[in-house]
Amino acid sequence: MSKRMPLWPESRDSVPQGEEQAGDTAWQQFHAIADRMDAQFAPTQPLDQVPDTLPGAGAEADLSTVDGVMALARRYNRVCPVPAAWARLATLWPARPGQPLPRPIGAADWHRTSALDKRLVLRAQIEWAALSGSLPAVARFLAALPESQWHHMGQ
């Protein structure tokens, strides 16, 4: 039988311990952190209550960067455009010899591809668009896409 190694090879006295603070100051610090965190996220809305067109969609995101376009694409729990819209999006990219465009998920593979994998393909396409100089056109297309043309998490 092998000898079991302890989780902490050092003495328990050397393991860092959390420090608990109590009182009004600690409570104020907790609320200050919680308020900053809450300000970063929009309230969650049920998918059936999201309007088909969203006022100001994309207004806050910097659509000149890959991260800004991805922020737009992920808003409202979006995954990617639905297949027909995704096929239209693919027509915006110019051909680049030697650098094949990541293909959108087609109808044959749609139901067996996870939402995360779909989002990763969209990210690869947006990165490709940035390299090809077509990011502004892609950003305009995605910003104008009605909400009903987006696939959402849990659908």
Secondary structure, DSSP 8 states (H G I E B T S, - for coil): ------SSSS-GGGS-------SHHHHHHHHHHHHHHHHTS-----GGGS-SS-TTTTSSS-TTSHHHHHHHHHGGGEEEE-HHHHHHHHTTS---TT--------HHHHTTS-HHHHHHHHHHHHHHHHHHT-HHHHHHHHHHS-GGGEEETT-
